[in-house]
């Protein structure tokens, strides 16, 4: 209703003529003008007071407060009814009337004017006093109190205006400003004071009011977002309203609780403060929720924080649309590609994984993220732990693209992949079959006799070692995970204590010899700086410590610090001569080496 429709009715010329005619016709009885005021005398010559008298088509009030004079421009209370007479004294009908609010300085009623609606019988429309009484006027609905005063602003179920600055949270209806007063339906953006907010300030919130004027609200007794009022579907979109009726936006707990906010499964995402439509299916990239990302103060230990420290990095999330919840703690196939999502482990639950990740798995379910977005040092630490036997059998490495490259989509990478970490390139091989159950896992073991992988990383000797010894007890296609350990020369000598060693008293020749410790049949391999498994007969292949490897028919037979075996003596016997002369002539075995070295 527009303000200009609320005008005081003006008596017509016909009404004024009717009064004058009456006075002329009934000089002894009827209307008499005295000192500019009109009076009405009965047949006995007495002034009539507190009664309505009709003249022509109009009614007039004889006011006892004015000594029986005809009232003008005044609210009239007649028993339990309220009327209004205009400046000419005519009772107004079917129109709005405004009167000055004498209590406008009262913070509980700051309206400059009070508005009444006078019906066809001249009576102001009044509320019942126990519920909101609505009346349709010019296609809009209005509500009035027991005195006929138009309600405005926030109104309770019982028809009481709520003017307390925080009372809106418990109110049911909204009737606009005191100049408007029409009942609001549909979407409404309303400025309210929110002392529950940590900033204790005024905010513009979105509300939605049903056709009956009641705001959509989550019931206090309903712990979920799945009630007909709190979650509302409109034009194929879902919206949710909290216990105050405020449209929620961005992150909001699926359950009306603060007891488990660290769990991503207890959150949903509702877009921006200006939209609020729930993301029910598909990708969205946002900063995870914490106590400062929602209008409602939440538990600081929310799932986007680590030890209470907020994570401000935007992450990708996915709603699968079936249970209308986040995909959490699993590897999931989406449009032909596989993606990993963090479990509810207290840190960024539901966020899409990126980079090189160490994951504890239970089938396709991700139990725990051991490490994600790993750098080179993280990888070294992980493989050192694996070498020490402190990595569980259900932990695997996966690669979900370059975490620093905005163009990568985070999809799982399979097959032979070059992974760049801190400017250094590493070669990996990840399974390309097995579905979400095993696809993408870094392979471990021997690959077709060419290369050896450990958690997907190709094992190579570095430039300083030149050659390293590797133990691998399975190939990469084994049903059980292979056990792979790589050893540089110093580890071979000091840690493994391989087989037999000999020492020349005069430090000449075969000062140290290890033999009989490795063949392909029992899992030992020699690899170079490209990771290639060495094959064939080899005599005196030098590593970075100037020690030498000897191979016969792909079997690693001997490791010594002396290449010139011919000069090797033990207890004065030139045992190296026989060893050297027979190396490429005889099927070398540990027993034969021992025989040549005269070691019993």
Long-range contacts (C-beta under 8 A, 24 or more apart in sequence): 1-96, 1-137, 1-138, 1-140, 1-142, 1-180, 1-181, 1-182, 3-179, 3-180, 5-96, 5-138, 6-96, 6-97, 6-98, 6-115, 7-95, 7-96, 7-98, 8-73, 8-84, 8-86, 8-87, 8-92, 8-97, 8-98, 9-86, 9-90, 9-92, 9-93, 9-95, 9-97, 10-86, 10-87, 10-88, 11-58, 11-86, 11-87, 11-88, 11-89, 11-90, 12-58, 12-90, 14-56, 14-57, 15-55, 15-56, 15-57, 15-58, 15-88, 15-90, 16-88, 17-56, 18-55, 18-56, 18-57, 18-58, 19-55, 19-56, 19-60, 21-56, 22-55, 31-55, 37-66, 37-69, 37-70, 38-69, 38-70, 38-89, 39-68, 39-69, 39-70, 40-68, 40-70, 50-78, 52-78, 52-91, 58-90, 58-91, 59-90, 59-91, 59-122, 60-85, 60-89, 60-90, 60-91, 61-85, 61-89, 61-91, 75-99, 75-116, 81-123, 81-124, 82-116, 82-123, 82-124, 82-126, 82-147, 82-148, 83-118, 83-122, 83-123, 83-124, 84-116, 84-118, 84-122, 84-124, 91-118, 91-122, 92-118, 92-122, 93-118, 93-119, 93-120, 93-121, 93-122, 94-118, 94-119, 94-120, 97-124, 107-163, 108-163, 109-161, 109-163, 110-163, 110-178, 111-152, 111-178, 112-178, 113-178, 114-149, 114-150, 115-149, 115-150, 115-178, 115-181, 116-144, 116-148, 116-149, 116-150, 117-142, 117-144, 117-148, 117-150, 124-148, 127-151, 127-159, 128-159, 129-158, 129-159, 130-158, 130-159, 131-157, 131-158, 131-159, 132-157, 132-158, 132-159, 132-172, 132-173, 132-213, 133-159, 134-183, 134-213, 140-182, 140-183, 141-182, 141-183, 141-213, 142-175, 142-181, 142-182, 142-183, 143-173, 143-175, 143-181, 143-183, 150-181, 151-175, 151-181, 152-176, 152-177, 152-178, 152-180, 152-181, 153-177, 153-178, 165-193, 165-195, 166-193, 166-194, 166-195, 166-196, 168-192, 168-244, 169-196, 169-243, 169-244, 169-245, 170-244, 171-215, 172-213, 172-214, 172-215, 173-209, 173-213, 173-214, 173-215, 174-207, 174-209, 174-213, 174-215, 183-209, 183-213, 184-209, 184-213, 185-209, 185-210, 185-211, 185-213, 194-295, 196-296, 196-297, 197-295, 197-296, 197-297, 198-291, 198-292, 198-297, 203-295, 205-246, 205-247, 205-295, 206-246, 206-247, 206-249, 206-273, 206-274, 206-276, 207-241, 207-245, 207-246, 207-247, 208-232, 208-239, 208-241, 208-247, 215-241, 215-245, 216-241, 216-245, 217-241, 217-242, 217-243, 217-244, 217-245, 218-242, 218-243, 218-256, 219-243, 222-256, 223-255, 223-256, 223-257, 224-254, 224-255, 224-256, 225-252, 225-254, 225-255, 225-268, 231-278, 237-277, 237-278, 238-277, 238-278, 238-280, 238-324, 239-270, 239-276, 239-277, 239-278, 240-268, 240-270, 240-276, 240-278, 242-296, 246-295, 247-276, 248-276, 248-294, 249-273, 249-275, 249-276, 249-294, 249-295, 250-286, 250-289, 250-293, 250-294, 251-286, 251-288, 251-289, 251-293, 251-294, 252-294, 252-296, 253-298, 254-325, 258-298, 258-299, 261-289, 261-298, 261-299, 261-301, 261-302, 261-303, 262-299, 262-301, 262-302, 262-303, 262-344, 262-346, 262-349, 263-303, 263-344, 263-349, 264-303, 264-326, 264-328, 264-342, 264-344, 264-349, 264-350, 264-351, 265-325, 265-326, 265-328, 265-344, 265-349, 265-350, 267-303, 267-326, 267-350, 268-324, 268-325, 268-326, 269-317, 269-319, 269-326, 278-324, 279-319, 280-319, 280-321, 280-324, 281-319, 281-320, 281-321, 282-318, 282-319, 282-321, 283-316, 283-317, 283-318, 284-316, 284-317, 284-318, 284-319, 285-314, 285-315, 285-316, 285-317, 286-314, 286-315, 286-317, 287-311, 287-312, 287-313, 287-314, 287-315, 288-315, 288-348, 288-351, 301-346, 303-344, 303-346, 303-347, 303-348, 303-349, 303-350, 304-348, 305-347, 306-346, 306-347, 311-347, 311-348, 315-348, 315-351, 315-352, 316-351, 316-352, 316-410, 317-341, 317-350, 317-351, 317-352, 318-352, 326-350, 329-365, 329-366, 329-367, 330-364, 330-365, 330-366, 330-436, 331-364, 331-366, 331-398, 331-412, 331-436, 331-439, 331-440, 332-364, 332-436, 333-435, 333-436, 337-409, 337-411, 337-412, 338-411, 338-412, 338-436, 338-439, 338-440, 339-400, 339-410, 339-411, 339-412, 340-366, 340-398, 340-400, 340-412, 341-366, 342-366, 342-369, 342-372, 343-367, 343-368, 343-369, 345-369, 352-400, 352-410, 353-398, 353-400, 353-410, 354-400, 354-401, 354-403, 354-408, 354-410, 355-399, 355-400, 355-401, 355-402, 355-403, 356-397, 356-398, 356-399, 356-400, 356-419, 356-421, 357-397, 357-398, 357-399, 357-400, 358-382, 358-395, 358-396, 358-397, 359-395, 359-396, 359-397, 359-398, 360-392, 360-394, 360-395, 361-394, 361-395, 361-396, 361-441, 362-394, 363-437, 364-435, 364-436, 364-437, 367-394, 370-395, 373-403, 374-421, 375-421, 375-422, 376-421, 376-422, 376-424, 376-426, 377-422, 379-421, 379-426, 379-457, 382-455, 383-454, 383-455, 383-457, 386-454, 386-455, 387-485, 387-486, 393-481, 396-441, 396-442, 396-455, 397-428, 397-441, 397-442, 397-455, 397-456, 397-457, 398-430, 398-440, 398-441, 398-442, 399-428, 399-430, 399-440, 399-442, 399-456, 412-439, 412-440, 413-440, 414-439, 414-440, 426-457, 426-458, 427-457, 427-458, 427-460, 427-531, 428-453, 428-456, 428-457, 428-458, 429-453, 429-456, 429-458, 429-476, 430-456, 443-476, 444-474, 444-476, 444-481, 444-482, 444-484, 445-472, 445-473, 445-474, 445-475, 445-476, 445-477, 445-478, 445-481, 445-482, 445-484, 446-472, 446-474, 446-475, 446-476, 446-482, 446-525, 446-533, 447-475, 447-476, 448-475, 449-533, 449-535, 450-532, 450-533, 451-527, 451-531, 451-532, 451-533, 452-484, 452-486, 452-525, 452-527, 452-531, 452-533, 453-484, 454-484, 454-486, 458-531, 459-484, 459-486, 459-527, 459-531, 460-527, 460-528, 460-529, 460-530, 460-531, 461-488, 461-527, 461-528, 461-529, 461-531, 461-543, 462-529, 463-529, 463-544, 464-544, 465-489, 465-529, 465-543, 465-544, 465-545, 466-528, 466-529, 466-542, 466-543, 466-544, 467-526, 467-527, 467-528, 467-534, 467-541, 467-543, 467-544, 467-549, 468-526, 468-527, 468-543, 469-518, 469-524, 469-525, 469-526, 469-556, 470-524, 470-525, 470-526, 470-527, 471-523, 471-524, 471-525, 472-523, 472-525, 473-523, 486-527, 488-544, 489-543, 489-544, 489-545, 489-547, 490-545, 492-559, 493-547, 498-559, 499-590, 500-594, 500-597, 500-599, 502-570, 502-597, 502-599, 504-568, 504-569, 504-570, 505-571, 506-569, 508-567, 508-568, 508-569, 509-562, 509-564, 509-565, 509-567, 509-568, 509-569, 509-570, 509-576, 510-560, 510-562, 510-565, 510-568, 510-569, 510-570, 510-575, 510-576, 510-597, 511-560, 511-561, 511-562, 512-560, 512-561, 513-558, 513-559, 513-560, 513-562, 513-597, 514-558, 514-559, 514-560, 515-557, 515-558, 515-559, 515-590, 515-593, 515-594, 515-597, 516-557, 516-589, 516-590, 516-591, 516-593, 516-594, 517-556, 517-559, 518-555, 518-556, 518-557, 519-554, 519-555, 519-556, 520-554, 520-555, 521-555, 524-556, 525-556, 526-551, 526-556, 537-584, 539-583, 539-584, 550-583, 550-588, 552-583, 552-584, 552-587, 552-588, 553-587, 555-588, 557-588, 557-589, 557-590, 557-593, 558-593, 570-597, 570-598, 573-598
